[in-house]
Amino acid sequence: MNCLRSLVAIAVRAATAALITAGLAAAAALIAAGLGAAATSISPLAHVLTAQAEPEIIVRGGNVFTEGSLRVADIRIVGETIAEIGSGLAARDADTQEIDANGLQVLPGGIDPHVHIGRVDDYTSGSRAALAGGITTISNFGGVAEGETPAETLARAMPEIQAQTIADIIYHPIVSDPASATAESLEALAEAGQTTIKVFMVRPTFDANAPGFVSTMRAARETGVLMMMHCEDAAIVQITSERMLAEGRGSLRYFADARPVEAEEAATLRAVAMAEVTGAPVYIVHLSSERALRVAEAAQQRGLPVYVETRPIYLHLTRERFEGDTPGLYIGQPPLRAQSDVDALWDGIARGTVQVVATDHVAYTREQKLDPSQNVVQHRAGMSNLQVMLPMLYSDGVGAGRISLERFVEVTSSNPARLFGLYPRKGTIAVGSDADLVLWDPDETRTIRNEDMFSGSGYSIHAGREVTGWPQLTIRRGEIVYRGGEILGAAGSGELVRRQPWRDPPL
């Protein structure tokens, strides 16, 4: 039913576009083609009257990425959606706003399905960082409290989301007790429009409740919910890190050894086995190593719905960072790996076995990250990456010839949209889709600077890095929300996006 609603919405948006540009008869035909018998209950005249009252923007003369490649075109935006793509589009009236995109690439807005709002970022500052970096849809996670259902966790988060967010957003409840994630409770979550949960295999509660989590995965399959899994083996991590602490090797200099690649490989094997037994899809978050990637790739080759996300730090940095004076700045879970792992992940992106690049953004101040009391057991994991993920990936990926522009768009926009039930509303530049666009200068070279960061963290671990390729202007649902270093969108203007249940296979 949710899938039908989404298709109806897209068809209606496309019909509205046709009404504006080609007249009532063309729109009526489009409605009939898209909706069949359901179209008889829709008034085309009502839609055209509504659409004509909405503001119009024309993005003119950009290199538009649509249908898998670039072509010079104009984009007409009416209200929140894309109404027309073509050449020489005429303005509707004197109030039409025109944006000159000559010489710029026009890409679909980025979608980051792995963001942790909190610590020193709220939804507003996190949104600002995202929009300045070309990301129009973010996410957040919330722990399901004792006695609570995932849908109730979502409801508890809604007041802050509605008051603060500028970017659009999706939400993932974190399940620690599988008793809270039954088929009935997951169905309620899907009916509320959110279709993912997250599970931490690295927490002791996972092993203690392993049979229950297998049941939860089966329930997720039955209700169209996708399970996101943090794949590190809890026992290996606990025993290794505690032993190192006892032996006097507890400083963050030894962090990579405290969470060895074997822990990630073992947990990935287990997650794949659970998916195979239950028939459920699994989304492996922030995969960091070649050995874990090989496990996932073998599952993909067997036809299993196993999807892999990696994050920027594993593409741009190696474990040698822990040997410097500021290892705390680079602490994340899993840890930074060897150069061979970096190369394997880039290769996985290029070959399509890594489907998503997402930040796992967690904002702390520099002072918090450098707290000297931290060790391999107790530490602040995570870093701010929302604003620089796309420029870094574009520069080191597309610019360096590692990946194509098409693959860049796939892993940062269209694949997340498909996997997380947002497509074709988001993740594509097409008539009827949300007008989520980023105007990108592929030739601008910038040095990343702390003073330019919008996140509450106030710094970037990549400060001083020179990158080529930079966002100039960001449009979220037809509103210019970022231009030339300035945030224009207001807190509360973003929205929680209703998602479709899981569809297999989405890619």
C-alpha positions as CSV (number, residue, x, y, z in Angstrom):
1,M,0.0,0.0,0.0
2,N,2.8,2.4,0.8
3,C,4.5,1.6,-2.5
4,L,1.2,2.4,-4.3
5,R,0.9,5.7,-2.5
6,S,4.4,6.6,-3.6
7,L,3.7,5.7,-7.2
8,V,0.5,7.7,-7.1
9,A,2.3,10.7,-5.6
10,I,5.0,10.6,-8.4
11,A,2.4,10.3,-11.1
12,V,0.4,13.2,-9.7
13,R,3.5,15.3,-9.5
14,A,4.4,14.4,-13.1
15,A,0.9,15.3,-14.2
16,T,1.1,18.6,-12.5
17,A,4.3,19.3,-14.5
18,A,2.6,18.4,-17.7
19,L,-0.4,20.7,-16.9
20,I,2.0,23.6,-16.6
21,T,4.1,23.0,-19.6
22,A,1.9,21.2,-22.1
23,G,-1.7,21.9,-21.2
24,L,-4.6,20.1,-19.6
25,A,-5.1,17.4,-22.2
26,A,-1.5,16.2,-21.9
27,A,-1.7,16.1,-18.2
28,A,-4.9,14.1,-18.2
29,A,-3.3,11.6,-20.5
30,L,-0.3,11.3,-18.2
31,I,-2.5,10.7,-15.2
32,A,-4.4,8.0,-17.0
33,A,-1.2,6.3,-18.1
34,G,0.4,6.5,-14.6
35,L,-2.6,5.7,-12.5
36,G,-5.1,3.8,-14.6
37,A,-8.5,3.5,-13.0
38,A,-7.3,5.4,-9.9
39,A,-7.0,8.6,-12.1
40,T,-10.8,9.0,-12.2
41,S,-10.8,10.3,-8.7
42,I,-8.3,13.0,-9.3
43,S,-9.2,16.4,-10.6
44,P,-6.5,17.7,-13.1
45,L,-8.0,21.2,-12.9
46,A,-7.5,21.2,-9.1
47,H,-3.8,20.3,-9.5
48,V,-3.1,22.9,-12.2
49,L,-4.7,25.7,-10.1
50,T,-2.6,24.6,-7.1
51,A,0.6,24.4,-9.1
52,Q,0.1,27.8,-10.8
53,A,0.1,29.4,-7.3
54,E,3.4,27.8,-6.4
55,P,6.8,29.6,-7.0
56,E,8.7,28.7,-10.1
57,I,12.5,28.4,-10.5
58,I,14.4,27.6,-13.7
59,V,17.9,26.3,-13.4
60,R,19.3,27.2,-16.8
61,G,22.0,25.8,-18.9
62,G,23.7,23.4,-16.5
63,N,25.3,20.0,-17.2
64,V,22.4,18.0,-15.8
65,F,23.0,14.5,-14.6
66,T,20.0,12.5,-15.6
67,E,19.4,9.0,-16.9
68,G,23.0,8.1,-16.1
69,S,24.9,10.8,-17.9
70,L,25.4,14.6,-18.3
71,R,23.5,16.7,-20.8
72,V,23.1,20.5,-21.1
73,A,19.5,21.3,-20.1
74,D,17.2,23.6,-18.2
75,I,15.2,22.4,-15.2
76,R,11.9,23.9,-14.3
77,I,11.0,23.6,-10.6
78,V,7.4,24.3,-9.6
79,G,6.8,24.3,-5.8
80,E,8.8,21.4,-4.4
81,T,9.1,19.2,-7.5
82,I,10.8,19.0,-10.9
83,A,8.2,20.0,-13.5
84,E,10.2,19.9,-16.7
85,I,13.7,19.1,-18.1
86,G,14.4,20.5,-21.6
87,S,16.1,23.2,-23.6
88,G,15.2,26.9,-23.8
89,L,12.4,26.7,-21.2
90,A,10.4,29.8,-21.1
91,A,9.7,31.5,-17.7
92,R,6.1,31.4,-16.7
93,D,5.9,35.0,-15.6
94,A,8.0,37.9,-14.2
95,D,8.1,36.2,-10.8
96,T,10.0,33.2,-12.1
97,Q,13.5,33.0,-10.4
98,E,16.3,32.0,-12.8
99,I,19.6,30.4,-11.8
100,D,22.5,30.5,-14.2
101,A,24.1,27.0,-14.1
102,N,26.4,27.5,-17.1
103,G,29.6,25.6,-16.6
104,L,28.3,23.8,-13.6
105,Q,27.2,20.2,-13.1
106,V,23.7,19.8,-11.7
107,L,23.6,16.7,-9.6
108,P,20.8,15.1,-7.5
109,G,21.1,16.1,-3.8
110,G,23.2,13.8,-1.7
111,I,21.5,11.4,0.7
112,D,23.3,10.4,3.8
113,P,21.6,7.4,5.6
114,H,24.2,7.3,8.4
115,V,24.2,10.4,10.6
116,H,24.2,10.6,14.3
117,I,22.6,13.9,15.4
118,G,23.5,14.8,19.0
119,R,26.7,15.4,21.0
120,V,27.5,19.0,19.8
121,D,25.2,19.0,16.7
122,D,21.4,19.4,16.8
123,Y,19.2,18.9,13.7
124,T,19.8,22.5,12.7
125,S,23.6,22.6,12.8
126,G,23.8,19.1,11.3
127,S,21.5,20.2,8.5
128,R,23.7,23.3,7.8
129,A,26.8,21.2,7.5
130,A,25.0,18.8,5.2
131,L,23.5,21.4,2.9
132,A,26.8,23.3,2.6
133,G,28.3,20.0,1.4
134,G,25.5,19.2,-1.1
135,I,23.6,16.7,1.0
136,T,19.8,17.4,1.0
137,T,18.6,14.4,3.0
138,I,20.2,13.2,6.3
139,S,19.3,10.7,8.9
140,N,19.4,10.1,12.6
141,F,19.3,7.2,15.0
142,G,17.5,6.8,18.3
143,G,17.8,4.0,20.9
144,V,14.6,2.1,21.6
145,A,14.1,2.5,25.4
146,E,13.0,-0.3,27.7
147,G,9.3,-0.9,27.3
148,E,9.2,1.1,24.1
149,T,8.5,0.1,20.5
150,P,10.5,1.4,17.5
151,A,7.4,3.5,16.4
152,E,7.3,5.1,19.8
153,T,11.0,5.9,19.6
154,L,10.3,7.7,16.3
155,A,7.3,9.6,17.9
156,R,9.5,10.7,20.8
157,A,12.0,12.2,18.3
158,M,9.5,14.1,16.2
159,P,9.2,17.3,18.2
160,E,12.9,18.1,17.8
161,I,12.9,17.0,14.1
162,Q,9.9,19.2,13.3
163,A,11.3,22.3,15.1
164,Q,15.0,22.0,14.0
165,T,15.8,20.3,10.8
166,I,16.5,22.1,7.5
167,A,17.6,19.1,5.5
168,D,15.0,16.4,4.9
169,I,15.5,13.4,7.1
170,I,14.9,9.7,7.7
171,Y,15.0,7.9,11.0
172,H,16.4,4.6,12.2
173,P,15.5,3.2,15.7
174,I,18.3,1.2,17.3
175,V,17.2,-2.1,18.7
176,S,19.1,-3.5,21.7
177,D,16.4,-5.8,22.9
178,P,14.8,-8.0,20.2
179,A,11.6,-8.3,22.2
180,S,10.9,-4.7,21.1
181,A,11.2,-5.5,17.4
182,T,8.4,-8.1,16.7
183,A,6.5,-8.3,13.4
184,E,3.7,-6.3,15.0
185,S,5.9,-3.5,16.2
186,L,7.9,-3.3,13.0
187,E,4.7,-3.2,11.0
188,A,3.7,-0.2,13.1
189,L,7.1,1.4,12.3
190,A,6.5,0.8,8.5
191,E,3.0,2.3,8.7
192,A,4.6,5.4,10.3
193,G,6.7,5.7,7.2
194,Q,10.1,4.6,8.4
195,T,11.4,1.2,7.3
196,T,14.8,0.5,8.9
197,I,16.2,-0.5,12.3
198,K,19.8,-0.8,13.4
199,V,21.5,-3.5,15.5
200,F,25.0,-3.3,17.1
201,M,26.6,-6.7,16.9
202,V,29.6,-5.2,18.8
203,R,27.5,-4.8,22.0
204,P,27.4,-7.7,24.5
205,T,23.6,-7.5,24.4
206,F,23.7,-9.0,20.9
207,D,25.3,-12.2,21.9
208,A,23.1,-12.5,24.9
209,N,20.0,-12.2,22.7
210,A,21.2,-13.8,19.5
211,P,18.2,-16.1,19.0
212,G,15.9,-13.1,19.4
213,F,17.8,-11.1,16.8
214,V,17.4,-13.9,14.3
215,S,13.6,-13.7,14.9
216,T,13.8,-9.9,14.5
217,M,15.5,-10.3,11.2
218,R,12.8,-12.6,10.0
219,A,10.1,-10.2,11.2
220,A,11.9,-7.4,9.4
221,R,11.7,-9.4,6.2
222,E,8.0,-10.0,6.7
223,T,7.2,-6.3,7.3
224,G,9.4,-4.7,4.6
225,V,12.0,-3.3,7.1
226,L,15.7,-3.3,6.4
227,M,18.1,-4.2,9.2
228,M,21.3,-2.2,9.4
229,M,24.1,-4.0,11.2
230,H,27.3,-2.8,12.9
231,C,29.6,-5.7,12.2
232,E,32.3,-6.2,14.9
233,D,32.3,-9.3,17.1
234,A,31.6,-8.3,20.7
235,A,33.7,-11.0,22.3
236,I,36.8,-10.5,20.2
237,V,36.7,-6.7,20.7
238,Q,36.1,-7.0,24.5
239,I,38.8,-9.6,25.1
240,T,41.4,-8.0,22.9
241,S,40.9,-4.4,24.2
242,E,40.8,-5.4,27.8
243,R,43.9,-7.5,27.5
244,M,45.8,-4.7,25.9
245,L,44.7,-2.3,28.6
246,A,45.9,-4.7,31.3
247,E,49.3,-5.1,29.5
248,G,49.9,-1.4,29.4
249,R,49.0,-0.9,25.7
250,G,45.7,0.9,26.4
251,S,46.5,4.3,24.8
252,L,44.8,5.3,21.6
253,R,48.0,4.8,19.7
254,Y,47.1,1.0,19.8
255,F,43.4,1.5,18.8
256,A,43.6,-0.4,15.5
257,D,45.1,-3.4,17.3
258,A,42.4,-3.4,20.0
259,R,39.7,-3.8,17.4
260,P,41.3,-6.2,14.9
261,V,40.1,-6.9,11.4
262,E,39.2,-10.4,12.5
263,A,36.4,-9.0,14.7
264,E,34.8,-7.3,11.6
265,E,35.3,-10.3,9.4
266,A,33.7,-12.7,11.9
267,A,30.7,-10.5,12.5
268,T,30.2,-9.9,8.8
269,L,30.2,-13.7,8.3
270,R,27.6,-14.0,11.0
271,A,25.4,-11.2,9.6
272,V,25.5,-12.9,6.2
273,A,24.6,-16.3,7.7
274,M,21.6,-14.7,9.5
275,A,20.4,-13.1,6.2
276,E,20.8,-16.4,4.3
277,V,18.8,-18.4,6.9
278,T,16.0,-15.8,7.3
279,G,15.9,-14.7,3.6
280,A,16.1,-11.1,4.8
281,P,18.2,-8.3,3.3
282,V,21.0,-6.9,5.4
283,Y,22.8,-3.5,5.2
284,I,26.3,-3.6,6.6
285,V,27.2,-0.2,7.9
286,H,30.7,1.4,7.7
287,L,32.6,-1.6,6.5
288,S,36.3,-0.9,6.8
289,S,38.4,-3.8,5.7
290,E,39.2,-5.9,2.6
291,R,38.6,-9.2,4.5
292,A,35.1,-8.2,5.5
293,L,34.4,-6.9,2.0
294,R,35.4,-10.3,0.5
295,V,32.8,-11.9,2.8
296,A,30.1,-9.5,1.6
297,E,31.1,-9.9,-2.0
298,A,30.9,-13.7,-1.8
299,A,27.4,-13.4,-0.5
300,Q,26.4,-11.0,-3.2
301,Q,27.8,-13.5,-5.8
302,R,25.5,-16.1,-4.3
303,G,22.6,-13.8,-5.0
304,L,22.0,-12.8,-1.4
305,P,20.6,-9.3,-0.7
306,V,23.7,-8.1,1.2
307,Y,24.5,-4.4,0.8
308,V,27.7,-2.6,1.9
309,E,28.3,0.9,3.1
310,T,31.7,2.4,3.7
311,R,32.6,5.9,5.0
312,P,35.0,8.6,4.1
313,I,37.7,8.0,6.7
314,Y,38.3,4.5,5.3
315,L,38.9,5.9,1.8
316,H,41.2,8.8,2.7
317,L,43.1,7.8,5.8
318,T,45.1,4.9,7.2
319,R,46.0,3.5,10.6
320,E,49.3,5.4,10.7
321,R,47.2,8.4,11.9
322,F,47.1,6.7,15.4
323,E,50.9,7.0,15.6
324,G,50.9,10.8,15.6
325,D,50.3,13.4,18.4
326,T,46.5,13.5,18.0
327,P,45.2,9.9,17.6
328,G,41.9,10.8,19.4
329,L,40.8,12.9,16.4
330,Y,40.7,9.7,14.2
331,I,38.9,7.3,16.5
332,G,36.0,5.6,14.9
333,Q,34.5,2.1,15.1
334,P,35.8,0.1,13.3
335,P,39.2,1.7,13.3
336,L,41.3,3.0,10.4
337,R,43.0,0.2,8.5
338,A,45.9,-0.4,6.2
339,Q,46.5,1.1,2.7
340,S,45.6,-2.2,1.2
341,D,42.1,-1.9,2.8
342,V,41.7,1.6,1.4
343,D,42.6,0.4,-2.1
344,A,40.1,-2.6,-1.8
345,L,37.3,-0.3,-0.8
346,W,37.9,2.1,-3.7
347,D,37.9,-0.9,-6.0
348,G,34.7,-2.1,-4.4
349,I,33.0,1.2,-5.1
350,A,34.2,1.1,-8.7
351,R,33.0,-2.4,-9.2
352,G,29.6,-1.8,-7.5
353,T,30.1,-4.2,-4.6
354,V,30.2,-1.2,-2.2
355,Q,26.8,0.4,-2.8
356,V,26.8,3.4,-0.5
357,V,29.3,5.9,0.9
358,A,27.9,7.6,4.1
359,T,29.5,9.7,6.8
360,D,28.6,8.1,10.1
361,H,28.8,11.7,11.2
362,V,29.2,12.1,15.0
363,A,30.2,15.6,16.1
364,Y,32.5,16.3,19.0
365,T,34.6,19.3,19.7
366,R,38.4,19.0,19.2
367,E,38.9,19.2,22.9
368,Q,36.5,16.3,23.6
369,K,38.2,14.2,21.0
370,L,41.6,14.9,22.5
371,D,40.6,14.2,26.1
372,P,43.7,12.4,27.6
373,S,41.7,10.1,29.8
374,Q,40.5,8.1,26.8
375,N,41.9,4.6,26.1
376,V,41.1,1.6,23.8
377,V,38.1,0.6,26.0
378,Q,36.7,4.0,26.9
379,H,36.8,6.6,24.1
380,R,34.7,9.0,22.0
381,A,34.2,7.4,18.6
382,G,33.1,9.3,15.6
383,M,33.9,12.5,13.8
384,S,32.3,15.3,11.8
385,N,32.2,14.6,8.0
386,L,28.9,15.9,6.6
387,Q,30.2,19.0,5.0
388,V,33.3,17.6,3.3
389,M,32.2,14.0,2.3
390,L,31.1,14.9,-1.2
391,P,34.0,17.2,-2.1
392,M,36.6,14.6,-0.8
393,L,34.9,11.7,-2.6
394,Y,34.6,13.7,-5.8
395,S,38.2,14.9,-5.7
396,D,39.9,11.7,-4.7
397,G,37.4,9.5,-6.7
398,V,36.1,11.2,-9.8
399,G,39.0,13.7,-10.1
400,A,41.7,11.1,-9.5
401,G,40.1,8.7,-12.0
402,R,39.2,6.0,-9.4
403,I,35.5,6.1,-10.1
404,S,33.2,7.6,-12.7
405,L,30.8,10.5,-12.1
406,E,27.9,8.0,-12.5
407,R,29.3,5.8,-9.7
408,F,29.7,8.9,-7.5
409,V,26.0,9.8,-8.0
410,E,25.0,6.2,-7.3
411,V,26.8,5.8,-4.0
412,T,25.9,9.2,-2.7
413,S,22.3,9.6,-3.9
414,S,20.5,7.1,-6.1
415,N,21.6,3.9,-4.3
416,P,20.7,5.3,-0.8
417,A,17.4,6.4,-2.3
418,R,16.6,2.9,-3.6
419,L,17.8,1.0,-0.6
420,F,16.0,3.2,1.9
421,G,12.7,3.5,0.2
422,L,13.0,7.0,-1.1
423,Y,13.2,6.4,-4.9
424,P,12.0,7.9,-7.2
425,R,10.9,10.7,-5.0
426,K,14.6,11.3,-4.2
427,G,17.9,10.2,-5.7
428,T,17.2,11.2,-9.3
429,I,16.7,14.3,-11.4
430,A,13.4,13.4,-13.1
431,V,10.0,15.0,-13.7
432,G,7.8,14.5,-10.7
433,S,10.7,13.9,-8.3
434,D,11.6,16.3,-5.4
435,A,13.7,19.2,-6.6
436,D,16.7,18.2,-4.6
437,L,19.7,19.6,-6.5
438,V,23.3,20.6,-6.0
439,L,25.0,22.9,-8.5
440,W,28.6,21.6,-8.5
441,D,31.7,23.3,-9.9
442,P,33.9,20.4,-11.0
443,D,36.9,22.7,-11.5
444,E,37.0,24.8,-8.3
445,T,39.9,24.0,-6.1
446,R,39.4,24.7,-2.4
447,T,41.4,24.2,0.8
448,I,39.3,22.7,3.5
449,R,39.3,25.2,6.5
450,N,38.0,24.8,10.0
451,E,36.5,28.3,10.0
452,D,34.2,27.3,7.1
453,M,32.6,24.4,9.0
454,F,28.9,24.6,10.0
455,S,28.9,21.6,12.4
456,G,29.0,22.3,16.1
457,S,32.3,20.4,16.2
458,G,34.0,23.5,14.7
459,Y,36.8,21.7,12.9
460,S,37.5,19.1,10.2
461,I,40.0,16.3,10.4
462,H,40.7,17.1,6.7
463,A,41.6,20.8,7.3
464,G,44.4,21.8,5.1
465,R,43.5,19.3,2.4
466,E,43.1,20.7,-1.1
467,V,40.2,19.3,-3.1
468,T,38.9,20.0,-6.6
469,G,35.1,20.0,-7.0
470,W,32.9,22.1,-4.7
471,P,29.1,22.7,-4.2
472,Q,28.0,26.2,-5.2
473,L,24.3,26.1,-4.5
474,T,21.9,23.5,-2.9
475,I,18.2,23.3,-3.5
476,R,16.0,21.2,-1.2
477,R,12.5,20.5,-2.4
478,G,12.5,23.6,-4.5
479,E,14.0,26.0,-2.0
480,I,17.4,27.4,-2.3
481,V,18.9,26.5,1.1
482,Y,22.6,27.1,0.5
483,R,24.5,29.5,-1.8
484,G,28.0,30.6,-1.8
485,G,28.9,29.9,1.8
486,E,25.6,31.1,3.2
487,I,22.8,28.9,4.7
488,L,19.4,30.3,3.5
489,G,17.0,27.6,4.8
490,A,15.2,28.1,8.1
491,A,15.1,25.6,11.0
492,G,12.0,23.5,10.8
493,S,11.7,23.8,7.0
494,G,12.9,20.2,6.5
495,E,10.7,17.2,6.9
496,L,10.7,13.6,7.9
497,V,10.3,11.8,4.6
498,R,7.8,8.9,4.4
499,R,9.5,5.8,2.9
500,Q,8.3,2.7,1.0
501,P,8.7,-0.7,2.5
502,W,11.7,-2.8,1.4
503,R,11.5,-4.0,-2.2
504,D,13.8,-6.9,-3.3
505,P,16.0,-6.2,-5.3
506,P,16.0,-2.4,-5.1
507,L,19.2,-2.0,-7.2
